[in-house]
Amino acid sequence: MKQEKWMSLLGLATRARKTISGEELVIKEIKQARAKLVIISRDASSNTLKKLQDKCNFYKVPYLFVESREQLGHAIGKEARVVVTLTDEGFAKKLASMLDE
């Protein structure tokens, strides 16, 4: 049940145009200080994982993990996605609390 809740919240954020997906676009959002929370799939390549974690740590952006890229893509209504960022503080806080449970 917990899984369905965070996925539906992420879908709601996407419909509100508060999410950005794709590695390069997410890195751009992090650099421009618009990313509030980065969500990374655990099955991302080690290179991509390191790159995203380093950027998040340098720019002090929180990040969390989800199980698979298919799950992340499904949550935002697209194909498999490795990384998604939230650009809204309210959605970011709520989603972070749901994924930390």
Order of alpha helices (4+ residues) and beta strands (2+ residues): alpha-beta-alpha-beta-alpha-beta-alpha-beta-alpha
